[in-house]
Amino acid sequence: MKKFSISRREFVKSSTLVAASLPLNSAFASLMNGHTSPIAQGPVNLNWLDGTIPSLSAGATWGVPWPKGQLKKNAGFTAETPSGSKIPLQSWPLAYWPDGSLKWTGHALGAETGKAKNLRLLPGKPSVPATPLRVTESADFIDINTGIISCRVEKKGNTVISSLSREGKETATKGRLVLLCQDKTEPGDDGTIRTEQFIGEISSVVVEQKGNVRSVVKLEGRHTNTQGTGWLSFIIRLYFYAGAESVRIMHTIIYDGDENKNFIKGIGLRFSVPLQEELHNRHVRFVGEGNGVFAEGVRGLSGLRHGPGREASLAQVDGKKAVITGDGIDDLQYIPAFGDYTLFQPNADSFGIRKRTKTGHSWLNSDQGKRASGTAFLGGPSGGVAFGIRNFWQSYPAQLDIRNAATDTGEITMWVWAPDSPVMDLRFYHDGMGQNTYEKQLRGLEVTYEDYEPGFGTPNGVSRTSEMMIWALPSTPSRARLVEIADTVRNPPMIVCEPQYYKNMEIFGGIWDLPDRSTPEKKEIEDKLDWYFDFYKNEIDQRKWYGFWNYGDVMHSYDQDRHVWKYDIGGFAWDNSELSTDLWLWYYFLRTGRPDAFRIAEAMTRHTGEVDVHHTGPFAPLGSRHNVMHWGCSAKQLRISTATNRRYYYYLTADERVGDLMREQVNADKTLLVIQPNRKVRRGKQTEPNPDGAFANIGFGTDWGALAGAWLTEWERSGDQKVRDKLLNSMRTIAAQPHGFFSSGGMMELATGKFTITTGNQVGASHLSAVFGLVEVCAELVKTVDMPEFEKAWLQYCELYNASAEEQSKELGRALGSLNLAQSHSRLTAFAAKRKQDDQLAKRAWNEFKHSKGGITADFTPKTERILGPLVLNPINEARGVSTNSAAQWGLSAIQCLALIGDKI
């Protein structure tokens, strides 16, 4: 094995930032901050997320962080195996430091080179694939050639992919989006329901990325019927990798209809499949749970009373060409050919496979199982298509259809909402119960924790993203090969850095550390961190928190009397990011590197960024507070839609869709002119909406924290000068308030981000201000921006929130009164202790963490108890005293206190 050798000196020499080379008008050039930064000590070690080399590579994309000032913004990168062999690599910037140096970079490997177990990334000239990816664009279409397959993407009309070929042979054609709608949820008096089909109509197409390893094509449009009526907007991204025989498809729908009239019966992507081989040499495959495979021929040759013989039968079963001669050819006409197949997953724990000869004849039940992988195949020995939906059973109801396989042109459909399921019903779950005034609504809030208001519980503008893949194969894959394809669909290969490297780079504020069990006290906390994560991981499955609109979220509060989570009680049901569950999971992954933690956090990011946020309509781009229905709460707030919750996944994966979600939030402040979070509880006269206003009332906690997260992200991604100035102006004018963050909020000029300076002596604090990402955003801002006055104001808030009444009065002129979530705010005290090197503050922080009321105290030992029937429908493991709010905030506080003042425990 060739010894890998590159010195730290060579590494730094190849990557040192020459400040003079930056353009003088750079949006970043004026903000060199004096804080020390880490230095990369050599090549970055890369690992596969699941710890093993993927059996099948379809290409991979990931992000890597870098220290401030080390890499020029145009730096190149190379990837190597441990032996020093170069790996073709494509790289691009994801984010910049204020001085213009690279902060995060995106990288991609092609399919043909993804077999090394350990890779190393370092600055240098990238290696080019032996057969580079090619993208050719004309006025009407885009052609992409991976070196294995060719794909034509249309720029207009209702065909997304007009052709998918391998070695010049068309494998699939006429790829189109299909939407089925019903005019009602159940038959009327006449017993009829009208179903109508809509097809996706393209309105725009753009090549988002064009490279020799990875290219991305983005299509947008709406589904239209034969009369030209359109609704249900879509965004499709097609991902291509050099050497790949597959296309990755990101499928997003945005609900822009009337939930009382537009009932969805099916959402899918359909392809036509040319079929030329004899019916007995056409093969159908479905992958069930694990490595189980359903395998049949369209015209079966086995089990016959008189057939072509065992050799032909076994060839068909194995997916090979069955040769039939003599009288056997004439007898084939008496063997029925089954042209239609369906795999239907109606819930998380059961699926069924059925088949029929053709339309107009009965279905036969073929087999059944529990949790299908969501992958299938149609074709024969000369080629075919494999296709699948990720998170198939988790996002039920889902369905895979094969139709007309006994004709010259078969048809496959990947249904992300299965037409065999009941119609999608997004109407609000109650009639308002007479809550027609703010007074009644506030009283209802006291009873069920539900913030109800007529017209606000609408799904208008919410979205859902699904992942699919389609493979052009040269022949019917072996069962083992098809299982490998299914594994790739289930969990696409993902590359990550080592947790130690993430820690060394102090990413996301650097307020976390690796697990440390060096003392009994630390071990106890580490064990509890693992326990809470494992509990929720198991609870997701035990409570079946699955489904198209639900997968990725968890429940808010538990009902001990019924032994169930409060799924049907107002604001106690779905969590919707309440108290930063997303951030807890991401920090837990960063410090442990556990693949199961990544997958759960990934699913939550997908869900909370799509389903819990309005992307179009009057409430866009705000999110909805926790509720029985994800969009049901009338509290439309930035604290839910905050870009801060998406940053982790975006920078670790370079995912374009999540990048869109964060960019939506840049101008979210304008929405607060119309949708005011505190409109119901404002003292005195209600403030009328003013969509043309120049100033908006912005709280310094959940409102500004969310805006700051969006502005910071956009600034570091794009270098936008206006966004940068709004962020910095807002920081300066918060610091300039008489009591900084304790001035609570103020009128912000939308054009500049400047807050009006308060002239009175207003002092206040909310227990919620800092628990929706403000801590994490401010940690990044203090690290990124050299603004001493802002850091001083933030440290004042951190130090005084949990301080004694006497200390608060001395500093602010009066005490803050009885505040909640003292344990959650222990991490603020810890931050102040670390920055000020104050041992007394550190001691106070640990006392707050261990003994504060309203949290999980040190003497609480979480444990589960087995509950059996007849007390419950199904046996469960129940944990008394556990709630999601407490678990998330305790988890974040534990992680951050250990990182900041672990040496003072």
ZAMARGU-4260 file (C-alpha; in steps of 0.2 Angstrom, whole numbers, plus 5000, padded with zeros to 4 digits):
<rodrens>
0) 5000/5000/5000 | 5007/5017/4995 | 5010/5028/5011 | 4999/5043/5011 | 5009/5058/5015
5) 5005/5076/5015 | 5012/5088/5029 | 5002/5101/5038 | 5014/5114/5030 | 5010/5108/5012
10) 4991/5107/5017 | 4991/5125/5023 | 5002/5131/5009 | 4990/5124/4996 | 4975/5132/5004
15) 4981/5149/5013 | 4969/5163/5010 | 4978/5178/5002 | 4967/5192/5008 | 4973/5204/4994
20) 4966/5193/4981 | 4948/5196/4986 | 4939/5209/4977 | 4938/5226/4986 | 4919/5227/4984
25) 4916/5210/4992 | 4902/5209/5004 | 4913/5200/5016 | 4929/5210/5014 | 4926/5222/5029
30) 4922/5210/5042 | 4938/5202/5048 | 4934/5197/5066 | 4947/5194/5079 | 4942/5178/5086
35) 4953/5163/5085 | 4949/5150/5072 | 4954/5131/5071 | 4966/5126/5058 | 4964/5110/5048
40) 4979/5099/5052 | 4979/5089/5036 | 4968/5079/5024 | 4950/5077/5030 | 4945/5059/5033
45) 4928/5054/5025 | 4917/5039/5030 | 4901/5031/5024 | 4887/5036/5036 | 4883/5018/5039
50) 4901/5013/5042 | 4902/5001/5028 | 4906/5002/5009 | 4889/5003/5000 | 4886/4987/4990
55) 4879/4998/4976 | 4884/5016/4973 | 4873/5028/4964 | 4884/5043/4967 | 4885/5053/4983
60) 4884/5072/4989 | 4890/5079/5005 | 4896/5095/5014 | 4913/5099/5022 | 4917/5113/5034
65) 4933/5123/5034 | 4941/5135/5046 | 4940/5154/5043 | 4954/5161/5033 | 4961/5145/5027
70) 4954/5142/5010 | 4952/5154/4995 | 4935/5155/4988 | 4940/5147/4972 | 4950/5133/4980
75) 4950/5116/4971 | 4949/5099/4980 | 4954/5082/4977 | 4949/5065/4984 | 4960/5050/4987
80) 4959/5033/4994 | 4971/5028/5008 | 4983/5021/4995 | 4984/5038/4987 | 4973/5034/4971
85) 4964/5049/4965 | 4945/5049/4965 | 4935/5059/4952 | 4927/5073/4962 | 4916/5088/4959
90) 4916/5103/4972 | 4907/5119/4974 | 4906/5132/4988 | 4891/5131/5000 | 4895/5146/5012
95) 4909/5159/5015 | 4916/5167/5030 | 4915/5186/5032 | 4933/5187/5025 | 4928/5178/5009
100) 4936/5162/5013 | 4927/5146/5012 | 4916/5140/5026 | 4907/5125/5019 | 4910/5116/5002
105) 4899/5104/4993 | 4907/5088/4985 | 4901/5074/4974 | 4907/5057/4969 | 4901/5048/4954
110) 4894/5030/4954 | 4909/5022/4947 | 4921/5028/4960 | 4911/5025/4976 | 4918/5009/4982
115) 4932/5015/4993 | 4929/5012/5012 | 4939/5027/5018 | 4942/5043/5008 | 4953/5058/5011
120) 4948/5076/5005 | 4961/5089/5003 | 4964/5105/4992 | 4971/5101/4975 | 4967/5099/4957
125) 4952/5087/4955 | 4953/5071/4945 | 4941/5070/4931 | 4930/5054/4928 | 4936/5042/4914
130) 4919/5045/4906 | 4913/5063/4912 | 4895/5067/4914 | 4888/5076/4899 | 4874/5089/4898
135) 4868/5096/4882 | 4855/5109/4881 | 4844/5115/4867 | 4828/5126/4866 | 4816/5111/4868
140) 4825/5099/4879 | 4841/5094/4890 | 4851/5078/4886 | 4861/5070/4900 | 4873/5056/4898
145) 4881/5048/4913 | 4892/5037/4903 | 4880/5022/4906 | 4862/5029/4903 | 4855/5044/4893
150) 4840/5054/4898 | 4831/5067/4889 | 4822/5080/4900 | 4808/5091/4891 | 4807/5110/4894
155) 4789/5111/4890 | 4773/5101/4889 | 4767/5087/4901 | 4782/5075/4899 | 4795/5077/4912
160) 4807/5064/4905 | 4803/5059/4887 | 4817/5045/4886 | 4828/5035/4897 | 4840/5024/4887
165) 4855/5012/4890 | 4867/5009/4876 | 4855/5016/4864 | 4840/5006/4869 | 4825/5015/4876
170) 4821/5008/4893 | 4808/5020/4899 | 4798/5034/4890 | 4785/5047/4893 | 4789/5051/4911
175) 4774/5061/4918 | 4767/5067/4934 | 4750/5060/4938 | 4737/5068/4950 | 4720/5060/4953
180) 4706/5070/4962 | 4689/5067/4968 | 4675/5080/4970 | 4670/5073/4987 | 4676/5061/5001
185) 4661/5050/5000 | 4647/5046/4989 | 4632/5059/4989 | 4614/5054/4989 | 4616/5048/4971
190) 4630/5036/4976 | 4643/5044/4964 | 4660/5051/4966 | 4668/5060/4951 | 4687/5056/4949
195) 4697/5067/4937 | 4715/5065/4931 | 4728/5079/4930 | 4745/5078/4922 | 4760/5089/4927
200) 4762/5104/4915 | 4780/5111/4915 | 4782/5130/4917 | 4800/5131/4919 | 4816/5121/4918
205) 4834/5126/4923 | 4850/5116/4925 | 4855/5121/4943 | 4871/5112/4942 | 4882/5106/4927
210) 4897/5096/4931 | 4907/5081/4925 | 4903/5071/4941 | 4885/5078/4946 | 4872/5088/4937
215) 4855/5094/4943 | 4840/5099/4933 | 4825/5108/4942 | 4808/5108/4934 | 4793/5117/4941
220) 4774/5118/4935 | 4757/5113/4940 | 4745/5098/4937 | 4732/5102/4924 | 4717/5093/4917
225) 4711/5092/4899 | 4702/5109/4900 | 4718/5117/4905 | 4713/5120/4924 | 4728/5119/4935
230) 4732/5117/4953 | 4744/5107/4965 | 4761/5115/4960 | 4776/5104/4959 | 4795/5105/4960
235) 4805/5091/4953 | 4824/5089/4954 | 4833/5076/4944 | 4850/5071/4950 | 4863/5063/4938
240) 4880/5056/4943 | 4894/5050/4932 | 4894/5032/4929 | 4877/5030/4937 | 4863/5019/4929
245) 4850/5028/4939 | 4842/5045/4941 | 4837/5051/4958 | 4821/5061/4959 | 4816/5074/4972
250) 4797/5076/4971 | 4789/5091/4980 | 4771/5096/4979 | 4763/5112/4986 | 4745/5111/4991
255) 4737/5126/4983 | 4719/5121/4982 | 4703/5122/4993 | 4704/5108/5006 | 4684/5108/5006
260) 4683/5104/4987 | 4700/5097/4981 | 4702/5080/4987 | 4717/5070/4981 | 4715/5052/4977
265) 4733/5049/4970 | 4750/5057/4967 | 4762/5048/4956 | 4776/5048/4943 | 4772/5037/4928
270) 4783/5030/4914 | 4780/5019/4899 | 4791/5004/4897 | 4794/4997/4879 | 4793/4978/4880
275) 4799/4967/4866 | 4803/4950/4873 | 4791/4935/4874 | 4778/4936/4888 | 4787/4922/4897
280) 4803/4931/4896 | 4795/4947/4904 | 4799/4948/4923 | 4790/4957/4937 | 4799/4959/4954
285) 4795/4967/4971 | 4806/4969/4986 | 4797/4966/5002 | 4804/4968/5019 | 4823/4966/5022
290) 4829/4955/5007 | 4813/4946/5003 | 4809/4946/4984 | 4793/4943/4975 | 4797/4936/4958
295) 4786/4930/4944 | 4785/4930/4925 | 4771/4939/4916 | 4767/4922/4908 | 4772/4909/4921
300) 4781/4893/4916 | 4781/4884/4933 | 4768/4873/4941 | 4760/4868/4925 | 4752/4851/4922
305) 4760/4851/4905 | 4774/4864/4902 | 4790/4868/4893 | 4800/4859/4906 | 4810/4862/4922
310) 4825/4870/4914 | 4814/4884/4906 | 4804/4886/4922 | 4820/4888/4933 | 4827/4900/4920
315) 4812/4911/4921 | 4812/4910/4940 | 4830/4916/4940 | 4827/4930/4928 | 4836/4923/4914
320) 4830/4919/4896 | 4819/4904/4895 | 4821/4895/4878 | 4806/4886/4872 | 4805/4875/4856
325) 4794/4863/4848 | 4776/4860/4854 | 4779/4870/4869 | 4778/4886/4859 | 4760/4882/4854
330) 4755/4878/4871 | 4760/4895/4878 | 4743/4902/4872 | 4734/4892/4885 | 4744/4899/4899
335) 4737/4916/4906 | 4748/4931/4905 | 4746/4943/4920 | 4749/4960/4914 | 4744/4970/4929
340) 4753/4970/4946 | 4751/4981/4962 | 4760/4982/4978 | 4750/4993/4990 | 4756/4998/5007
345) 4740/5005/5016 | 4749/5008/5033 | 4766/5005/5042 | 4764/4987/5046 | 4756/4978/5031
350) 4757/4977/5012 | 4749/4966/4999 | 4753/4961/4981 | 4740/4957/4969 | 4739/4954/4950
355) 4726/4952/4936 | 4727/4947/4918 | 4721/4964/4912 | 4707/4977/4914 | 4690/4970/4916
360) 4695/4954/4925 | 4697/4950/4943 | 4712/4953/4954 | 4721/4938/4962 | 4729/4941/4979
365) 4747/4935/4977 | 4756/4938/4993 | 4757/4950/5008 | 4770/4956/5021 | 4773/4970/5033
370) 4785/4983/5027 | 4789/4984/5009 | 4805/4992/5003 | 4796/5001/4990 | 4807/4994/4975
375) 4801/4985/4960 | 4807/4979/4942 | 4799/4977/4925 | 4808/4970/4910 | 4817/4955/4904
380) 4834/4947/4900 | 4838/4961/4887 | 4834/4975/4899 | 4821/4984/4910 | 4818/4997/4924
385) 4820/4996/4942 | 4811/5009/4952 | 4807/5014/4970 | 4801/5026/4983 | 4811/5030/4998
390) 4803/5029/5015 | 4790/5019/5007 | 4781/5011/5022 | 4785/5026/5033 | 4776/5038/5022
395) 4761/5027/5018 | 4749/5026/5009 | 4761/5021/4995 | 4759/5010/4980 | 4769/5003/4965
400) 4759/4999/4950 | 4764/4989/4934 | 4751/4989/4920 | 4750/4982/4903 | 4765/4971/4905
405) 4757/4959/4892 | 4757/4972/4878 | 4771/4980/4868 | 4771/4995/4880 | 4770/4992/4899
410) 4768/5006/4912 | 4775/5009/4929 | 4769/5021/4942 | 4777/5026/4958 | 4762/5033/4969
415) 4768/5043/4984 | 4749/5044/4988 | 4741/5028/4984 | 4725/5028/4974 | 4720/5012/4982
420) 4719/5021/4999 | 4705/5032/5005 | 4705/5050/4998 | 4717/5062/5006 | 4706/5073/5017
425) 4715/5089/5024 | 4700/5098/5031 | 4701/5104/5049 | 4696/5092/5062 | 4682/5102/5070
430) 4670/5116/5066 | 4677/5129/5078 | 4665/5125/5092 | 4659/5143/5093 | 4676/5151/5095
435) 4671/5167/5085 | 4680/5180/5096 | 4698/5182/5103 | 4691/5180/5121 | 4683/5163/5117
440) 4698/5158/5107 | 4710/5162/5122 | 4699/5152/5134 | 4699/5137/5122 | 4718/5139/5122
445) 4718/5137/5141 | 4707/5121/5140 | 4715/5112/5125 | 4731/5122/5122 | 4724/5124/5104
450) 4726/5142/5097 | 4711/5142/5086 | 4705/5155/5074 | 4693/5153/5059 | 4702/5152/5042
455) 4719/5149/5049 | 4719/5130/5050 | 4721/5128/5032 | 4734/5117/5023 | 4735/5130/5009
460) 4753/5132/5005 | 4760/5117/5014 | 4771/5105/5005 | 4778/5088/5005 | 4794/5081/4997
465) 4797/5063/4992 | 4812/5054/4985 | 4811/5042/4971 | 4824/5033/4960 | 4823/5024/4943
470) 4836/5013/4936 | 4839/5008/4917 | 4846/4990/4919 | 4854/4979/4905 | 4845/4964/4910
475) 4834/4957/4924 | 4844/4959/4940 | 4847/4944/4951 | 4837/4944/4967 | 4853/4949/4977
480) 4856/4963/4965 | 4838/4969/4966 | 4840/4969/4985 | 4855/4980/4984 | 4845/4992/4973
485) 4832/4992/4986 | 4845/4996/5000 | 4851/5011/4989 | 4833/5017/4988 | 4830/5015/5006
490) 4846/5023/5012 | 4856/5032/4998 | 4874/5031/5002 | 4879/5046/5012 | 4897/5052/5016
495) 4901/5061/5032 | 4916/5068/5041 | 4922/5061/5057 | 4914/5068/5073 | 4931/5074/5079
500) 4933/5084/5063 | 4917/5093/5065 | 4921/5097/5083 | 4938/5103/5078 | 4930/5115/5065
505) 4918/5121/5079 | 4904/5120/5067 | 4887/5128/5072 | 4894/5139/5085 | 4906/5126/5093
510) 4894/5124/5108 | 4895/5105/5108 | 4908/5092/5111 | 4911/5073/5109 | 4904/5061/5122
515) 4915/5060/5137 | 4912/5047/5151 | 4928/5051/5161 | 4919/5055/5177 | 4904/5048/5185
520) 4894/5064/5183 | 4898/5065/5165 | 4894/5047/5162 | 4877/5049/5170 | 4873/5063/5158
525) 4880/5054/5143 | 4870/5039/5147 | 4854/5049/5149 | 4857/5058/5132 | 4858/5040/5124
530) 4843/5035/5134 | 4832/5049/5128 | 4837/5047/5110 | 4834/5029/5110 | 4817/5031/5119
535) 4811/5043/5105 | 4819/5032/5091 | 4809/5017/5098 | 4793/5028/5102 | 4792/5033/5083
540) 4790/5014/5079 | 4780/5009/5094 | 4767/5023/5092 | 4768/5022/5073 | 4772/5040/5070
545) 4772/5037/5051 | 4762/5043/5036 | 4763/5054/5021 | 4760/5070/5031 | 4766/5064/5048
550) 4783/5055/5045 | 4797/5065/5053 | 4787/5072/5067 | 4785/5067/5085 | 4771/5070/5098
555) 4772/5084/5110 | 4764/5078/5127 | 4759/5062/5135 | 4742/5057/5142 | 4746/5045/5157
560) 4728/5041/5160 | 4725/5033/5143 | 4743/5028/5140 | 4744/5037/5124 | 4751/5053/5117
565) 4739/5067/5116 | 4736/5065/5097 | 4718/5072/5098 | 4720/5086/5110 | 4723/5103/5103
570) 4740/5110/5105 | 4747/5094/5114 | 4748/5083/5098 | 4761/5085/5084 | 4776/5094/5091
575) 4780/5105/5075 | 4798/5109/5081 | 4792/5115/5098 | 4807/5119/5109 | 4819/5114/5096
580) 4817/5096/5095 | 4826/5097/5078 | 4842/5105/5085 | 4843/5092/5099 | 4843/5078/5086
585) 4856/5087/5075 | 4868/5090/5090 | 4866/5073/5096 | 4871/5066/5078 | 4886/5078/5077
590) 4893/5072/5093 | 4890/5053/5091 | 4890/5051/5072 | 4876/5038/5074 | 4868/5034/5057
595) 4851/5031/5066 | 4852/5048/5073 | 4856/5056/5056 | 4841/5047/5048 | 4829/5053/5061
600) 4835/5070/5061 | 4835/5070/5042 | 4816/5065/5042 | 4812/5078/5054 | 4821/5092/5044
605) 4811/5086/5029 | 4795/5086/5038 | 4796/5102/5048 | 4803/5112/5034 | 4789/5106/5022
610) 4773/5101/5031 | 4774/5113/5046 | 4777/5129/5035 | 4766/5138/5023 | 4776/5141/5006
615) 4763/5150/4997 | 4747/5159/5001 | 4743/5172/5014 | 4753/5164/5028 | 4769/5161/5018
620) 4782/5159/5024 | 4777/5157/5042 | 4776/5140/5051 | 4762/5133/5062 | 4763/5130/5080
625) 4760/5113/5087 | 4742/5105/5084 | 4732/5090/5080 | 4735/5095/5062 | 4752/5101/5057
630) 4745/5116/5049 | 4730/5118/5061 | 4736/5131/5074 | 4732/5150/5071 | 4749/5155/5078
635) 4759/5156/5062 | 4776/5160/5068 | 4794/5162/5062 | 4800/5151/5077 | 4793/5136/5067
640) 4798/5141/5049 | 4816/5146/5056 | 4830/5143/5044 | 4841/5138/5059 | 4832/5121/5060
645) 4837/5118/5042 | 4856/5123/5042 | 4862/5107/5049 | 4855/5096/5036 | 4859/5108/5022
650) 4877/5110/5026 | 4880/5092/5029 | 4872/5086/5013 | 4871/5101/5001 | 4853/5097/4998
655) 4845/5110/4986 | 4827/5108/4992 | 4832/5113/5009 | 4842/5127/5002 | 4826/5133/4995
660) 4817/5132/5011 | 4830/5143/5020 | 4830/5156/5006 | 4811/5157/5008 | 4814/5165/5025
665) 4825/5179/5020 | 4810/5191/5018 | 4799/5183/5031 | 4799/5199/5041 | 4787/5207/5029
670) 4774/5194/5033 | 4773/5200/5051 | 4765/5216/5045 | 4749/5206/5042 | 4751/5190/5052
675) 4755/5196/5070 | 4760/5182/5082 | 4754/5191/5097 | 4738/5199/5089 | 4726/5190/5102
680) 4735/5195/5118 | 4741/5212/5114 | 4736/5224/5128 | 4725/5238/5123 | 4719/5242/5105
685) 4723/5228/5092 | 4735/5233/5079 | 4728/5233/5062 | 4737/5223/5048 | 4747/5235/5037
690) 4754/5226/5022 | 4762/5242/5015 | 4771/5247/5031 | 4789/5251/5033 | 4791/5245/5051
695) 4786/5228/5059 | 4785/5224/5077 | 4799/5211/5080 | 4802/5202/5096 | 4821/5200/5100
700) 4818/5182/5104 | 4809/5170/5093 | 4806/5183/5079 | 4823/5190/5077 | 4832/5174/5081
705) 4823/5166/5066 | 4827/5181/5055 | 4845/5181/5060 | 4846/5163/5056 | 4839/5166/5039
710) 4850/5182/5036 | 4866/5174/5042 | 4863/5159/5031 | 4859/5169/5015 | 4874/5180/5018
715) 4886/5166/5020 | 4879/5157/5005 | 4877/5171/4993 | 4887/5186/5000 | 4871/5197/4998
720) 4876/5214/5004 | 4858/5220/5008 | 4855/5204/5018 | 4872/5207/5027 | 4868/5225/5031
725) 4851/5220/5038 | 4858/5207/5050 | 4872/5219/5056 | 4860/5233/5058 | 4848/5223/5068
730) 4862/5217/5079 | 4869/5234/5082 | 4852/5241/5086 | 4848/5227/5098 | 4864/5231/5107
735) 4860/5249/5107 | 4843/5247/5117 | 4843/5253/5135 | 4843/5235/5141 | 4849/5226/5126
740) 4839/5209/5124 | 4829/5213/5139 | 4821/5227/5130 | 4811/5212/5123 | 4808/5219/5105
745) 4804/5234/5095 | 4799/5242/5078 | 4811/5236/5065 | 4813/5246/5048 | 4811/5232/5035
750) 4822/5240/5022 | 4837/5241/5034 | 4834/5230/5048 | 4837/5244/5060 | 4827/5244/5076
755) 4820/5260/5083 | 4829/5263/5100 | 4817/5263/5114 | 4817/5279/5125 | 4808/5272/5140
760) 4814/5260/5153 | 4805/5244/5147 | 4812/5228/5154 | 4806/5211/5151 | 4810/5193/5146
765) 4800/5178/5140 | 4804/5160/5144 | 4802/5156/5126 | 4813/5169/5118 | 4829/5158/5119
770) 4823/5141/5116 | 4819/5141/5098 | 4836/5143/5091 | 4841/5160/5098 | 4855/5152/5108
775) 4862/5143/5093 | 4861/5158/5082 | 4869/5169/5094 | 4883/5157/5097 | 4887/5157/5078
780) 4885/5176/5077 | 4897/5179/5091 | 4909/5167/5083 | 4907/5174/5065 | 4905/5193/5068
785) 4917/5204/5077 | 4904/5216/5086 | 4909/5218/5104 | 4893/5228/5109 | 4882/5214/5102
790) 4892/5200/5112 | 4890/5211/5127 | 4872/5212/5126 | 4870/5194/5123 | 4881/5189/5137
795) 4870/5201/5148 | 4855/5191/5144 | 4864/5175/5146 | 4870/5180/5163 | 4855/5188/5170
800) 4840/5177/5165 | 4843/5165/5179 | 4851/5177/5190 | 4844/5182/5207 | 4831/5196/5209
805) 4844/5206/5217 | 4857/5204/5203 | 4843/5208/5190 | 4837/5223/5199 | 4855/5230/5201
810) 4858/5228/5182 | 4841/5232/5175 | 4833/5243/5188 | 4820/5229/5193 | 4819/5210/5194
815) 4811/5200/5180 | 4799/5191/5191 | 4795/5173/5190 | 4802/5165/5174 | 4800/5148/5168
820) 4812/5135/5160 | 4827/5139/5171 | 4835/5122/5167 | 4834/5126/5148 | 4843/5143/5152
825) 4857/5135/5161 | 4866/5133/5144 | 4865/5152/5143 | 4873/5154/5160 | 4886/5142/5154
830) 4889/5152/5138 | 4892/5167/5149 | 4903/5158/5160 | 4914/5151/5146 | 4916/5168/5137
835) 4919/5177/5154 | 4930/5163/5161 | 4919/5165/5177 | 4920/5150/5188 | 4905/5156/5199
840) 4894/5157/5184 | 4899/5139/5179 | 4895/5133/5196 | 4878/5142/5195 | 4875/5135/5178
845) 4878/5117/5184 | 4866/5120/5199 | 4853/5126/5187 | 4855/5112/5175 | 4854/5099/5189
850) 4841/5106/5201 | 4829/5119/5192 | 4811/5116/5192 | 4802/5114/5176 | 4815/5103/5169
855) 4822/5086/5171 | 4831/5086/5188 | 4846/5076/5192 | 4837/5064/5203 | 4825/5059/5189
860) 4830/5043/5182 | 4820/5039/5166 | 4814/5022/5163 | 4801/5012/5154 | 4787/5001/5161
865) 4778/4987/5151 | 4760/4990/5150 | 4749/4976/5143 | 4731/4973/5138 | 4717/4976/5143
870) 4724/4993/5149 | 4730/4996/5131 | 4726/4990/5113 | 4744/4984/5110 | 4758/4981/5123
875) 4769/4996/5125 | 4784/5002/5134 | 4779/5018/5144 | 4790/5031/5151 | 4782/5041/5165
880) 4786/5059/5166 | 4794/5061/5149 | 4788/5075/5137 | 4796/5081/5121 | 4798/5099/5127
885) 4808/5093/5142 | 4818/5080/5133 | 4823/5092/5119 | 4828/5106/5130 | 4837/5095/5143
890) 4846/5087/5129 | 4852/5103/5122 | 4857/5110/5139 | 4866/5094/5143 | 4876/5094/5127
895) 4880/5113/5128 | 4884/5113/5147 | 4896/5098/5144 | 4905/5107/5130 | 4906/5124/5138
900) 4909/5120/5156 | 4912/5102/5157 | 4928/5105/5166 | 4918/5113/5180 | 4906/5100/5183
</rodrens>
